[in-house]
Amino acid sequence: MTELYDLVIKGGCVATPSGLVETDVAVSNGRIAALGDLDAAAGKEGFDATGLHVLPGVIDSQVHFREPGLEHKEDLACGTAAAALGGVVAIFEMPNTMPLTLTASDLDDKFARAEGRTWTDHAFFIGAAEENADRLEELERHPGCSGVKIFMGSSTGSLLVEDDETLLRVLKQGTRRVAIHAEDEPRLRERLSLVRGGAPVSDHPVWRDEEVAIKATTRIMRLARQAGRRIHVLHITTADEMPLLAANKDLVTVEVTPQHLTLAAPDCYDRLGSYAQMNPPIRDERHREGLWEGIRQGIVDVIGSDHAPHTKEEKARDYPQSPSGMPGVQTLLPLMLDHVNAGRLSLERLVDLTSAGPARIYNIAGKGRIAVGFDADLSIVDLKARTEITSNWLAYKCGWSPFEGMTVTGWPMATIIRGRAVMKEGELLGDPVGRPVRFQDTLPPVSG
């Protein structure tokens, strides 16, 4: 008797580890059960993917969903709804909430808040601070924790770790890869007088100049080498950092964002004002091209959205009182599919940057590829669909995107998480199904 699968996805072009293949995908018990020419009748449910591409589910490994404490900007329910609508199956959320995520109880609180409310799978970073530095080895092994996050600049309170002594202490505690926001806080303070009394927002990359980034990235790589610790440097913005990172790839992995690949100064500040303000800043065309060269040369490992929303009222403040950050989890995949269609990268390279890359960097268990035995996490896209990014499509609490009004080629048509369709053709389906992401480093032992 033919095995009856829970779901059979027919007729799509599937991004497998062997390449793009016209094949069917069968799902049982939330995992991929078979690839091949399958009878549609072999599935309790069917999905017709004719004319579509079936990609491994997109993992956004850098978001700020603002819960607890800042829910007027975003929360776990709205943020993960936006992610699912954008074709994202899992998110890693950052620790700069209120309270900060510094203890096991802080992590437990976030997981409790997520239960029954999240549309995607999720993991949470633990923030590094002087007060918890000696406990990070234990904290990073908390189930569902994606690892340690260090803010070298552009943070407040305990999360700001700027001196070499404390940075080295943090890096020597634990073994998992550490995520880094690399901006040099002493240089930021030195240069604050350039904008403190008021300035055009186009001066944001003047205050936070290239040297702010280069200096911090150079420092953290030296300290990581001293500690023998793997690091992941987030949202790289300068062409000058790429050769430095390339020289340290045995220890260092690299993220860039869709914003820094898509926007460039001065145009973005002329058009968008403070809506284009983020840290590190959007820079000029030379630096944008340097990031693309980093992708072409294989230096960049992952694309993360750095989704960091603020309300329109907050963004309307005069610079530099206007907060830095923009939403991006819902537009990550549409923007990058548009870049694929424009010939800037291949679809296979996009899969590596958004699925296989995050899985490799963070040792995610059972996600990141379409292969038998892996979670049935799928982002199903129409590469030919020309669609305008509109406000009525956005699920963000903040209610805006810097990319509103932009028409892109390539669009997410369905999001399938562990075999269950949570989004199809722009509509969320059923109830939230999100669970904590599992990591190979923290899988619990099984007795017997």
C-alpha positions in Angstrom: 0.0 0.0 0.0 1.3 3.5 -0.9 2.3 5.6 2.0 -0.1 8.5 2.7 1.8 11.7 3.3 0.4 14.6 5.2 1.1 17.0 2.3 2.4 16.7 -1.2 3.7 19.9 -3.0 3.5 19.3 -6.7 4.9 20.9 -9.8 7.4 23.4 -8.3 11.0 24.1 -9.1 12.6 23.1 -5.8 15.9 24.6 -4.4 17.5 21.4 -3.2 21.1 20.9 -1.9 21.8 19.5 -5.4 20.5 22.6 -7.1 17.2 23.7 -8.7 15.2 20.6 -9.6 11.7 20.1 -11.0 10.4 17.7 -8.3 7.7 17.2 -5.8 8.0 17.4 -2.0 6.2 15.1 0.5 5.7 16.1 4.1 4.9 13.8 7.1 4.9 14.7 10.8 6.2 18.2 10.1 9.3 17.0 8.2 10.3 16.4 4.6 9.6 12.7 3.9 10.4 12.4 0.2 11.5 14.2 -2.9 10.7 12.9 -6.3 7.9 12.3 -8.8 5.0 11.7 -6.4 1.3 11.0 -6.9 -0.8 13.8 -5.7 -3.2 11.2 -4.3 -0.4 10.1 -1.9 -1.1 13.2 0.2 -3.9 14.0 2.6 -3.5 17.5 1.4 -2.0 18.9 -1.8 -0.4 22.2 -2.8 -0.1 23.1 -6.5 3.2 24.9 -7.0 3.2 24.9 -10.8 5.1 27.9 -12.1 6.5 28.7 -8.6 9.9 28.2 -6.9 10.0 26.2 -3.6 12.8 27.5 -1.4 14.0 26.5 2.0 12.2 28.6 4.6 13.8 32.0 5.0 15.4 32.6 8.5 15.7 36.2 9.6 18.5 36.0 12.2 18.3 39.7 13.3 15.0 41.3 14.4 13.9 43.7 17.2 10.3 42.9 18.1 10.3 45.3 21.1 8.4 43.0 23.5 8.4 43.4 26.5 8.3 47.1 27.3 8.1 48.8 23.9 5.0 47.1 22.5 3.7 50.4 21.0 6.4 50.0 18.3 6.0 46.2 17.7 5.2 43.0 19.5 5.8 39.3 19.0 2.4 38.7 17.4 2.5 41.5 14.9 6.2 41.0 14.2 5.9 37.3 13.4 2.7 37.9 11.4 4.7 40.3 9.2 7.5 37.7 9.0 5.1 35.0 7.8 3.5 37.3 5.3 6.9 38.0 3.9 7.9 34.4 3.5 9.9 34.1 6.7 9.7 30.9 8.7 11.8 31.7 11.8 13.2 34.8 13.5 16.0 35.5 16.0 15.0 38.4 18.3 17.4 40.8 20.0 17.8 41.5 23.7 17.4 45.3 23.8 13.9 45.2 25.2 12.6 46.6 28.6 13.7 44.9 30.7 16.8 43.9 28.9 17.3 40.2 28.2 20.1 39.4 30.6 19.0 36.4 32.7 17.4 33.0 32.3 14.1 34.4 33.7 14.2 37.1 31.0 14.5 34.4 28.4 11.7 32.4 30.0 9.5 35.4 30.0 10.0 35.9 26.3 9.2 32.3 25.5 6.1 32.4 27.7 5.0 35.5 25.8 5.6 33.8 22.5 3.6 30.7 23.2 0.4 30.6 21.2 1.0 34.1 19.7 3.8 33.7 17.2 3.2 32.9 13.5 6.8 31.8 13.0 9.4 29.8 14.9 11.5 31.9 17.1 14.7 32.2 19.1 16.0 34.9 21.5 19.5 36.3 22.1 20.9 36.9 25.5 22.5 40.3 25.9 26.1 40.5 27.1 26.7 42.9 30.0 29.3 43.4 32.7 26.8 42.1 35.3 26.2 38.7 33.5 29.5 38.2 31.8 30.5 35.3 34.1 27.2 33.5 33.6 27.1 33.7 29.8 28.4 30.1 29.3 25.4 28.8 31.1 22.9 31.4 29.6 23.9 30.7 26.0 22.9 27.0 26.5 19.3 27.9 27.4 17.0 26.0 25.0 15.8 28.3 22.3 18.6 30.8 22.9 20.2 31.8 19.7 23.4 32.9 21.4 25.1 36.0 22.9 24.7 39.5 21.5 27.3 42.2 22.1 26.6 45.9 21.5 29.9 47.7 21.2 28.1 50.9 20.4 24.7 52.4 19.8 23.1 51.0 22.9 22.2 52.1 26.4 22.6 50.9 30.0 24.0 47.5 30.7 23.9 46.3 27.1 26.7 48.7 26.1 30.0 46.8 26.3 32.7 49.1 24.9 36.0 48.4 26.8 38.4 45.7 25.7 38.7 44.2 29.1 35.0 43.4 29.4 34.7 42.4 25.8 37.5 39.9 26.3 35.8 38.6 29.4 32.5 38.1 27.6 34.3 36.3 24.6 36.0 33.9 27.0 32.7 32.8 28.5 31.1 30.0 26.4 31.7 28.4 23.0 28.8 29.4 20.7 29.1 32.0 18.0 28.7 35.6 19.3 26.7 38.2 17.4 28.3 41.7 17.3 27.1 45.2 16.7 30.4 46.8 15.8 30.5 50.5 16.2 33.2 52.2 18.3 31.5 54.0 21.2 34.5 56.2 22.1 34.6 57.6 18.6 30.9 58.1 18.5 31.1 60.2 21.7 34.1 62.2 20.3 32.1 63.0 17.1 28.7 63.7 18.7 29.4 67.4 18.8 29.0 67.4 14.9 25.3 66.9 15.3 24.3 67.4 18.9 22.9 70.9 18.4 20.8 69.8 15.4 21.8 68.8 11.9 20.3 67.5 8.7 19.6 63.7 8.9 22.0 63.3 5.9 24.8 64.0 8.4 24.0 60.7 10.1 26.8 58.9 8.2 29.1 61.8 8.8 28.7 61.5 12.6 28.8 57.7 12.4 31.6 57.7 9.8 33.4 54.7 8.2 36.1 54.8 10.9 33.4 54.2 13.6 32.7 50.9 11.9 36.2 49.9 10.8 37.7 50.6 14.2 35.1 48.5 16.1 35.3 45.6 13.6 39.1 45.6 13.8 39.0 45.6 17.6 36.5 42.8 18.0 38.3 40.6 15.5 41.5 41.0 17.4 39.8 40.2 20.7 38.0 37.2 19.2 41.4 35.9 17.9 42.8 36.4 21.4 39.9 34.5 23.0 39.7 31.9 20.3 36.0 32.6 19.9 33.8 32.6 16.8 31.9 35.8 16.1 29.3 37.0 13.6 29.6 40.7 12.7 26.2 42.2 12.0 25.0 44.8 9.4 28.3 45.6 7.8 28.1 48.9 5.9 31.5 49.8 4.5 33.5 48.6 1.5 36.6 49.0 3.6 35.6 46.3 6.2 35.2 43.5 3.6 38.9 42.8 3.0 39.5 42.9 6.8 36.7 40.4 7.4 37.9 38.2 4.5 41.3 37.9 6.2 39.6 36.5 9.3 37.0 34.1 7.9 38.2 31.2 10.0 36.6 32.9 13.0 34.3 35.5 11.6 31.0 35.3 9.7 29.4 38.3 8.1 25.9 39.8 7.8 24.5 42.6 5.5 21.0 43.9 5.4 18.6 44.5 2.4 18.5 48.2 3.4 22.2 48.7 2.9 22.1 46.7 -0.4 19.1 48.7 -1.7 19.4 52.3 -0.5 22.3 54.7 -0.9 23.1 58.2 0.4 22.4 61.0 -0.3 19.3 60.0 -2.2 17.7 58.0 0.6 18.0 60.9 3.1 16.6 63.3 0.5 13.6 61.1 -0.2 13.0 59.5 3.2 14.5 61.8 5.8 14.7 60.2 9.2 12.9 57.1 7.8 16.3 56.2 6.3 18.1 56.6 9.6 19.5 53.5 11.1 22.7 52.2 12.8 25.1 51.7 11.3 24.0 54.2 8.7 23.1 53.9 5.0 26.2 55.1 3.2 27.0 56.2 -0.3 27.2 54.2 -3.6 30.8 53.2 -3.1 30.0 51.4 0.1 26.8 49.8 -1.3 28.8 48.5 -4.2 31.4 47.2 -1.8 28.7 45.2 0.0 27.6 43.6 -3.3 31.2 42.8 -4.1 31.4 41.1 -0.6 28.4 39.0 -1.7 30.0 38.1 -5.1 33.3 37.2 -3.4 31.6 34.9 -0.9 32.7 37.0 2.1 29.1 37.7 3.2 27.4 34.7 4.9 23.9 35.9 5.7 21.2 38.5 5.0 19.3 39.7 8.1 16.7 42.4 8.1 17.7 44.2 11.4 13.9 44.9 11.7 13.9 47.8 14.2 10.6 49.7 14.1 9.7 53.1 15.6 6.4 55.0 15.3 5.9 57.8 12.8 5.7 60.2 15.7 9.0 59.1 17.1 10.6 59.3 13.6 9.2 62.9 13.1 11.5 64.3 15.9 14.3 66.6 14.8 17.6 64.9 14.1 19.5 63.6 16.1 16.6 63.1 18.6 14.9 61.0 15.9 15.5 57.3 16.8 17.6 55.0 14.5 16.0 51.9 12.9 13.5 50.8 10.3 11.2 47.9 9.9 12.3 45.2 7.4 11.3 41.6 8.2 8.3 41.6 5.8 10.2 43.1 2.9 13.5 41.1 3.2 12.5 38.4 0.7 10.6 40.6 -1.8 13.6 43.0 -2.0 16.1 40.2 -2.4 14.0 38.4 -5.0 14.0 41.8 -6.9 17.8 41.8 -6.7 17.8 38.2 -8.1 15.7 39.3 -11.0 18.0 42.3 -11.6 20.9 39.9 -11.9 22.8 41.0 -8.8 22.8 37.5 -7.3 21.6 34.0 -8.2 18.6 32.3 -6.6 21.0 29.7 -5.3 23.1 32.4 -3.6 20.0 33.9 -2.1 19.1 30.6 -0.6 22.6 30.3 0.9 22.3 33.8 2.4 18.8 33.4 3.9 18.5 29.7 4.8 21.6 27.6 4.6 23.8 30.5 5.9 21.9 31.1 9.1 21.6 27.4 9.8 25.4 26.9 9.3 26.4 30.0 11.4 24.1 29.2 14.4 24.1 25.4 14.2 20.3 25.3 13.8 18.9 21.8 14.2 16.8 20.5 11.3 16.3 23.7 9.3 17.8 25.6 6.4 17.6 23.1 3.5 15.0 21.0 1.6 16.2 17.5 2.4 14.6 14.4 3.8 14.5 14.5 7.6 14.6 18.3 7.8 11.7 20.4 9.0 9.2 21.1 6.2 9.9 24.9 6.3 9.3 26.3 2.8 9.1 29.8 1.3 7.2 29.4 -2.0 7.7 32.3 -4.4 6.6 33.6 -7.8 9.8 34.9 -9.4 7.8 36.7 -12.1 5.2 38.5 -10.0 5.5 42.3 -10.2 4.0 43.7 -7.0 3.9 47.1 -5.3 4.8 47.2 -1.7 1.8 48.9 -0.1 0.8 50.0 3.4 -2.3 47.8 3.4 0.0 44.7 3.0 2.2 45.6 5.9 1.5 44.0 9.3 3.9 46.2 11.2 2.6 47.9 14.3 4.5 51.0 13.3 2.5 51.2 10.1 5.3 52.2 7.6 8.1 50.9 5.5 10.9 52.8 3.7 10.0 50.7 0.7 6.3 51.6 0.4 5.5 52.5 -3.2 8.4 50.4 -4.6 7.5 47.8 -7.3 9.5 44.6 -7.0 9.7 41.5 -9.2 9.4 38.3 -7.2 7.0 37.8 -4.4 6.3 35.3 -1.5 3.1 33.3 -2.3 3.1 30.8 0.6 4.9 30.2 3.9 4.9 26.7 5.2 6.3 26.0 8.7 6.8 22.4 9.8 4.4 21.2 7.1 1.6 23.7 7.8 0.7 26.6 5.5 0.6 29.7 7.7 0.4 32.1 4.7 -1.0 31.7 1.2 -1.5 34.5 -1.3 -1.2 37.3 1.2 -3.5 35.8 3.8 -2.5 34.3 7.2 -4.1 30.9 7.8 -5.4 29.3 11.0 -3.8 30.0 14.3 -0.2 30.9 15.3 2.0 27.8 15.3 5.4 29.2 16.3 7.7 27.1 18.4 11.2 27.7 19.8 14.0 27.0 17.3 16.2 24.1 18.2 20.0 24.3 18.1 22.5 21.5 17.8 24.5 23.0 20.6 21.6 22.9 23.1 19.7 19.7 22.2 18.6 18.0 25.4 20.0 14.5 26.0 17.6 11.6 25.6 17.7 8.9 28.2 17.6 5.3 27.3 
